[in-house]
Amino acid sequence: MLNKKIHVYTVSEINQSIKQILESNFGNIWIEGEISNLRQPTSGHIYFSLKDSQSQIRAVVFSSFSQKTRFKLEDGIHIIASCSLSLYEKRGEYQVIINYLEPKGIGALQLAFEQLKKKLFQEGLFDPSHKKLIPVFPKKIAIVTSPTGAAVRDLINVISRRAPWVKLVVYGVKVQGEGAREEIAEAIFRANQDKEVDLLIVGRGGGSIEDLWPFNEEIVARSIYNSDVPVISAVGHEIDFCISDFTADLRAPTPSAAGELAVPDRKELLRKIDDLNIRIRQRLNNFIDNKRLRLDNLINSPSFSMPIEKVNDCRLEIDDYLDSLQRNYLRNLELKKRMFHDIMKKLNILNPLNVLARGYSLSYLMPEGNLLKDTCQIKVGDKIKVRLCKGEMLCLVEKTNLL
């Protein structure tokens, strides 16, 4: 039987006592480890384990803080966190409640930048095939930037100097701090509603990575990507790169450079026009000189200076051609006549009728008309036709002799 002086703790009392000890002795500590088994339910709280090579401990980041985290928590990220040690009484499990964290070895903003860059690249937002051409001669340019910063003054000065005919409209927005990303995305959307705008410049002057961060936000990147109007990204200095630079149709190293890329230089255009005028005049003068020289040559040619003589020369040439043609014709005609007589002589020699003229005849058995060569082909009483040199006669066979 238990001694009545012994105090028997309930489970809840034990957990409450341990929780008080943990929170009073480990109220604000720093801890480092690798995230594993991360999960985020609909409540928005993030639960995971922090581990090293030998042990692990449960950790929680409540939604009020997780929404402010610049980068996305993922399994495998090594972090350093400021937290308090506590105990979840219901299950008797102790855990660390994190109120600040950053990746070890790399800044939180840099990690967030790399994570978003990788995500948007995989989705195809950086694909060159999606890039739109920047118009050569824009008529109206919309500028999304701070209305009071040096960037807007530089852009207006550069564009107005280079292309005074271009109409400019400034959509003033916050370019850093809370709410900047929403204002920039909204301004890009509103600029697209103006059907006269044919070019959009989005940017700001230089600053720290924190100052430039709105141009690394996903909402801004997607607004630029979805813009129907070509976009030039002009954020910070030449060494600064933002996510907006990758989704834009063209990146400018500075706002001033964006102005130079957006419009042609009026002075350069005038110089090119002058050069073209000079080249056109030179080509026209050369053309006229060549035609004038050819005309002079024609005028000075014998055909123009002595036209009658030229005609008479042509008549003489024609007469020569006619004489030559007639002589050739007569010569060929005589040659053809001699050839014809020679052929006729040969045909007469071969003509069987000439043989008949020497007293021979041809006999044919009637009525077939077969030429007779032997008396065995006929019999007494047959009719035969005899062909003489002049004329024919029909005979009746009375007798045959075989020689």
C-alpha positions as CSV (number, residue, x, y, z in Angstrom):
1,M,0.0,0.0,0.0
2,L,1.3,3.5,-1.0
3,N,2.5,5.9,1.7
4,K,0.1,8.8,1.9
5,K,3.0,11.2,2.0
6,I,4.1,10.2,-1.6
7,H,2.7,12.6,-4.2
8,V,1.4,10.8,-7.3
9,Y,1.7,13.0,-10.5
10,T,-0.8,12.8,-13.2
11,V,0.4,12.7,-16.8
12,S,-0.8,16.2,-17.4
13,E,1.1,17.5,-14.3
14,I,4.3,15.9,-15.5
15,N,3.9,17.4,-19.0
16,Q,3.1,20.8,-17.5
17,S,6.1,20.7,-15.3
18,I,8.5,19.6,-18.0
19,K,7.0,22.3,-20.3
20,Q,7.7,25.0,-17.6
21,I,11.2,23.7,-17.2
22,L,11.9,23.7,-20.9
23,E,10.4,27.1,-21.6
24,S,12.1,28.8,-18.6
25,N,15.6,27.4,-19.4
26,F,15.4,27.3,-23.2
27,G,13.2,30.4,-23.8
28,N,15.3,31.8,-26.6
29,I,18.0,29.7,-28.3
30,W,19.6,29.2,-31.7
31,I,19.7,25.8,-33.4
32,E,20.9,24.5,-36.7
33,G,20.0,21.4,-38.6
34,E,18.7,19.9,-41.9
35,I,14.9,20.0,-42.7
36,S,13.3,16.6,-43.2
37,N,9.7,15.3,-43.4
38,L,8.3,18.7,-44.0
39,R,4.5,19.1,-44.3
40,Q,2.2,22.1,-44.5
41,P,-1.5,21.4,-43.8
42,T,-4.3,23.9,-44.7
43,S,-3.8,25.8,-41.5
44,G,-0.7,27.3,-43.0
45,H,1.6,26.1,-40.1
46,I,4.7,24.2,-41.2
47,Y,5.8,21.1,-39.4
48,F,9.1,19.3,-40.0
49,S,12.1,17.6,-38.2
50,L,15.5,19.2,-37.7
51,K,18.2,16.6,-37.8
52,D,22.0,16.2,-37.7
53,S,24.1,13.1,-38.2
54,Q,23.0,11.6,-34.9
55,S,19.6,13.0,-33.7
56,Q,16.5,14.9,-34.7
57,I,13.9,17.1,-33.1
58,R,10.5,18.2,-34.1
59,A,10.0,21.8,-35.2
60,V,7.1,24.0,-36.1
61,V,6.8,27.4,-37.9
62,F,3.4,29.0,-37.3
63,S,1.6,30.6,-40.2
64,S,2.0,34.1,-38.9
65,F,5.8,33.8,-39.4
66,S,5.8,31.4,-42.4
67,Q,4.0,33.9,-44.6
68,K,6.9,36.4,-44.1
69,T,9.6,33.9,-45.0
70,R,11.3,35.0,-48.2
71,F,12.3,31.5,-49.4
72,K,10.4,28.3,-49.6
73,L,11.1,25.7,-46.9
74,E,12.0,22.3,-48.5
75,D,13.4,19.0,-47.3
76,G,17.2,19.0,-47.4
77,I,17.8,22.7,-46.7
78,H,20.2,23.3,-43.8
79,I,19.0,26.2,-41.6
80,I,19.9,28.2,-38.6
81,A,16.9,29.2,-36.5
82,S,16.0,31.3,-33.5
83,C,13.5,29.4,-31.4
84,S,12.1,28.5,-28.1
85,L,11.9,25.0,-26.7
86,S,8.5,23.8,-25.7
87,L,6.4,20.7,-25.1
88,Y,3.2,19.7,-26.8
89,E,1.3,18.5,-23.7
90,K,-1.3,16.5,-25.5
91,R,1.2,14.0,-26.9
92,G,4.1,14.6,-24.5
93,E,6.4,15.6,-27.3
94,Y,8.8,18.4,-27.1
95,Q,9.6,20.6,-30.0
96,V,11.2,23.9,-31.0
97,I,8.9,26.8,-32.0
98,I,10.8,28.8,-34.6
99,N,10.4,32.6,-34.8
100,Y,13.2,33.3,-37.2
101,L,15.3,31.3,-39.6
102,E,17.7,31.6,-42.5
103,P,19.6,29.1,-44.7
104,K,23.1,28.3,-43.6
105,G,25.8,29.3,-46.0
106,I,23.5,31.4,-48.3
107,G,21.3,34.4,-47.7
108,A,17.6,33.9,-47.4
109,L,16.9,36.3,-50.3
110,Q,19.5,34.6,-52.5
111,L,18.0,31.2,-51.9
112,A,14.5,32.6,-52.6
113,F,15.8,34.1,-55.8
114,E,17.3,30.7,-56.9
115,Q,14.2,28.8,-56.0
116,L,11.9,31.1,-57.9
117,K,14.3,31.3,-60.9
118,K,14.3,27.5,-61.1
119,K,10.6,27.2,-60.8
120,L,9.8,29.8,-63.5
121,F,12.5,28.4,-65.8
122,Q,10.9,24.9,-65.6
123,E,7.5,26.5,-66.4
124,G,9.0,28.1,-69.6
125,L,8.7,31.7,-68.5
126,F,12.2,32.4,-69.7
127,D,11.8,30.7,-73.1
128,P,13.3,32.8,-75.9
129,S,10.5,31.8,-78.2
130,H,8.0,33.7,-76.1
131,K,10.0,37.0,-76.3
132,K,8.3,39.7,-78.3
133,L,10.2,42.1,-80.6
134,I,10.8,45.6,-79.4
135,P,9.2,48.1,-81.8
136,V,11.8,50.1,-83.8
137,F,9.7,53.3,-83.7
138,P,7.4,53.2,-80.7
139,K,4.7,56.0,-80.6
140,K,3.7,55.7,-76.9
141,I,5.8,54.3,-74.1
142,A,4.5,53.4,-70.6
143,I,6.9,53.6,-67.7
144,V,6.2,51.7,-64.5
145,T,8.5,53.0,-61.8
146,S,8.6,55.4,-58.8
147,P,7.2,58.8,-59.8
148,T,9.8,60.6,-57.8
149,G,13.0,58.6,-58.2
150,A,16.0,59.4,-60.3
151,A,15.2,56.5,-62.7
152,V,12.0,58.2,-64.1
153,R,13.9,61.4,-64.6
154,D,16.7,59.6,-66.5
155,L,14.2,57.8,-68.7
156,I,12.2,60.9,-69.6
157,N,15.4,62.9,-70.3
158,V,17.0,60.2,-72.5
159,I,13.8,59.4,-74.5
160,S,12.8,63.0,-74.9
161,R,16.3,63.9,-76.2
162,R,16.5,61.0,-78.5
163,A,12.9,60.8,-79.8
164,P,10.9,63.9,-78.9
165,W,8.0,62.7,-80.9
166,V,7.3,59.7,-78.5
167,K,4.5,60.1,-76.1
168,L,5.3,59.1,-72.5
169,V,3.0,58.1,-69.7
170,V,4.3,57.3,-66.2
171,Y,2.5,54.8,-64.0
172,G,3.8,55.8,-60.5
173,V,4.2,52.9,-58.1
174,K,6.1,51.9,-55.0
175,V,9.4,50.2,-56.0
176,Q,10.4,48.8,-52.6
177,G,8.8,47.9,-49.3
178,E,5.4,46.5,-48.4
179,G,2.8,46.5,-51.2
180,A,5.3,47.3,-53.9
181,R,5.0,44.1,-55.8
182,E,1.2,44.4,-56.0
183,E,1.4,48.0,-57.2
184,I,3.9,47.1,-59.9
185,A,1.8,44.1,-61.1
186,E,-1.3,46.2,-61.2
187,A,0.4,49.0,-63.1
188,I,1.6,46.5,-65.8
189,F,-2.0,45.3,-66.1
190,R,-3.4,48.8,-66.5
191,A,-0.7,49.8,-69.0
192,N,-1.9,46.8,-71.2
193,Q,-5.4,48.2,-71.2
194,D,-4.2,51.3,-73.1
195,K,-4.3,50.2,-76.7
196,E,-2.0,53.1,-77.8
197,V,0.9,51.9,-75.7
198,D,3.3,49.9,-77.8
199,L,6.2,49.5,-75.4
200,L,6.5,49.1,-71.6
201,I,9.5,49.9,-69.4
202,V,9.5,48.5,-65.9
203,G,12.3,49.3,-63.4
204,R,13.9,51.4,-60.8
205,G,17.4,52.7,-59.9
206,G,20.0,50.9,-57.9
207,G,19.8,49.6,-54.4
208,S,20.4,46.7,-52.1
209,I,19.0,43.3,-52.8
210,E,16.2,44.1,-50.3
211,D,15.4,47.3,-52.1
212,L,15.3,45.5,-55.5
213,W,13.3,42.6,-54.2
214,P,9.8,43.5,-55.6
215,F,11.3,42.8,-59.0
216,N,12.1,39.3,-57.8
217,E,8.5,38.5,-56.8
218,E,6.6,35.9,-58.6
219,I,3.5,38.2,-59.1
220,V,5.7,40.8,-60.9
221,A,7.4,38.1,-63.0
222,R,4.1,36.6,-64.2
223,S,2.7,40.1,-64.9
224,I,5.6,40.8,-67.2
225,Y,5.3,37.4,-68.9
226,N,1.6,37.8,-69.5
227,S,1.9,41.3,-70.9
228,D,0.7,41.7,-74.5
229,V,2.9,44.8,-74.8
230,P,6.6,44.2,-75.2
231,V,8.5,44.8,-71.9
232,I,12.0,46.2,-71.2
233,S,13.2,45.4,-67.7
234,A,15.5,48.1,-66.3
235,V,16.3,47.4,-62.7
236,G,19.3,48.7,-60.7
237,H,22.8,48.8,-62.1
238,E,24.5,46.7,-64.7
239,I,25.6,44.0,-62.2
240,D,22.1,43.6,-60.7
241,F,20.0,40.8,-62.1
242,C,16.4,40.3,-61.1
243,I,13.7,37.7,-62.0
244,S,12.0,40.4,-64.1
245,D,15.1,40.6,-66.3
246,F,14.5,36.9,-67.3
247,T,10.8,37.2,-68.0
248,A,11.0,40.5,-69.9
249,D,11.4,40.7,-73.6
250,L,14.6,42.7,-73.2
251,R,16.9,43.5,-70.3
252,A,18.5,46.8,-70.0
253,P,21.5,47.2,-67.6
254,T,20.2,50.5,-66.3
255,P,17.1,52.8,-66.7
256,S,19.1,55.2,-68.9
257,A,20.2,52.3,-71.1
258,A,16.5,51.2,-71.3
259,G,15.7,54.7,-72.8
260,E,18.5,54.2,-75.4
261,L,17.2,50.7,-76.3
262,A,13.6,51.8,-76.4
263,V,13.9,54.6,-79.1
264,P,16.2,55.5,-81.9
265,D,18.5,58.6,-81.6
266,R,17.1,61.5,-83.5
267,K,20.6,62.8,-84.4
268,E,21.6,59.4,-85.6
269,L,18.5,59.1,-87.8
270,L,19.1,62.6,-89.3
271,R,22.7,61.6,-90.0
272,K,21.6,58.4,-91.7
273,I,19.0,60.4,-93.7
274,D,21.8,62.8,-94.8
275,D,24.0,59.8,-95.8
276,L,21.1,58.3,-97.8
277,N,20.5,61.6,-99.5
278,I,24.1,61.8,-100.5
279,R,24.2,58.3,-101.8
280,I,20.9,58.7,-103.7
281,R,22.2,61.9,-105.3
282,Q,25.5,60.2,-106.2
283,R,23.7,57.3,-107.8
284,L,21.3,59.6,-109.7
285,N,24.1,61.7,-111.0
286,N,26.1,58.6,-112.1
287,F,22.9,57.3,-113.8
288,I,22.4,60.6,-115.6
289,D,26.1,60.8,-116.6
290,N,26.0,57.3,-118.0
291,K,22.9,58.0,-120.1
292,R,24.3,61.3,-121.3
293,L,27.5,59.6,-122.4
294,R,25.6,57.0,-124.2
295,L,23.4,59.6,-125.9
296,D,26.5,61.6,-127.0
297,N,28.0,58.4,-128.5
298,L,24.8,57.7,-130.4
299,I,24.6,61.3,-131.7
300,N,28.3,61.2,-132.8
301,S,27.9,57.8,-134.4
302,P,27.8,57.6,-138.3
303,S,24.2,56.5,-138.1
304,F,23.2,59.9,-136.8
305,S,25.9,62.1,-138.5
306,M,25.5,60.5,-142.0
307,P,22.2,58.7,-142.2
308,I,21.9,58.7,-146.0
309,E,25.4,57.2,-146.4
310,K,24.5,54.5,-143.9
311,V,21.3,53.7,-145.8
312,N,23.2,53.5,-149.1
313,D,25.8,51.2,-147.5
314,C,23.0,49.0,-146.3
315,R,21.5,48.9,-149.9
316,L,24.9,47.9,-151.3
317,E,25.2,45.1,-148.8
318,I,21.7,43.9,-149.6
319,D,22.5,43.8,-153.3
320,D,25.7,41.8,-152.6
321,Y,23.6,39.4,-150.6
322,L,21.1,39.0,-153.4
323,D,23.8,38.5,-156.1
324,S,25.4,35.9,-153.9
325,L,22.1,34.2,-153.3
326,Q,21.2,34.1,-157.0
327,R,24.6,32.6,-158.0
328,N,24.3,30.0,-155.3
329,Y,20.8,29.1,-156.4
330,L,21.7,28.6,-160.1
331,R,24.8,26.6,-159.2
332,N,22.8,24.3,-156.9
333,L,20.0,24.0,-159.6
334,E,22.5,22.9,-162.3
335,L,24.0,20.4,-159.9
336,K,20.6,18.9,-159.1
337,K,19.8,18.6,-162.8
338,R,23.0,16.6,-163.5
339,M,22.2,14.3,-160.6
340,F,18.7,13.8,-161.9
341,H,19.9,12.8,-165.4
342,D,22.5,10.4,-164.0
343,I,19.8,8.7,-162.0
344,M,17.5,8.4,-165.0
345,K,20.2,6.7,-167.0
346,K,20.7,4.2,-164.3
347,L,17.0,3.5,-164.1
348,N,16.7,3.1,-167.9
349,I,19.5,0.5,-167.9
350,L,17.6,-1.5,-165.2
351,N,14.2,-1.1,-166.9
352,P,13.0,-4.5,-168.2
353,L,11.1,-2.9,-171.0
354,N,14.4,-2.0,-172.7
355,V,15.2,-5.7,-172.9
356,L,11.8,-6.3,-174.7
357,A,12.9,-3.8,-177.3
358,R,15.6,-6.2,-178.4
359,G,13.0,-8.9,-179.4
360,Y,12.2,-10.5,-176.1
361,S,8.7,-10.9,-174.5
362,L,7.1,-11.8,-171.2
363,S,4.4,-14.5,-170.9
364,Y,1.8,-14.7,-168.1
365,L,-0.6,-17.6,-167.3
366,M,-4.2,-16.4,-167.3
367,P,-6.2,-15.6,-165.4
368,E,-3.8,-15.7,-162.4
369,G,-1.2,-13.6,-164.2
370,N,1.8,-15.6,-163.0
371,L,5.0,-15.1,-164.9
372,L,5.9,-18.1,-167.0
373,K,9.4,-19.4,-166.8
374,D,9.0,-23.1,-167.8
375,T,6.7,-25.0,-170.1
376,C,5.9,-27.3,-167.3
377,Q,3.8,-24.5,-165.8
378,I,1.3,-24.7,-168.7
379,K,-0.7,-27.3,-170.6
380,V,-2.5,-27.5,-174.0
381,G,-5.6,-25.3,-174.0
382,D,-4.3,-22.7,-171.4
383,K,-4.6,-19.1,-172.1
384,I,-1.5,-17.0,-171.8
385,K,-0.9,-13.3,-172.2
386,V,2.3,-12.2,-174.1
387,R,3.8,-8.8,-173.3
388,L,5.9,-7.4,-176.2
389,C,8.0,-4.2,-176.3
390,K,4.9,-2.5,-177.7
391,G,1.6,-4.0,-176.8
392,E,0.2,-7.3,-175.6
393,M,-1.6,-10.3,-177.1
394,L,-3.7,-13.2,-175.7
395,C,-2.7,-16.7,-177.0
396,L,-4.1,-20.2,-176.7
397,V,-1.6,-23.1,-176.2
398,E,-1.9,-25.8,-178.8
399,K,1.4,-27.6,-178.1
400,T,4.3,-27.5,-175.7
401,N,7.9,-28.6,-176.1
402,L,10.3,-29.1,-173.3
403,L,13.8,-27.9,-174.4
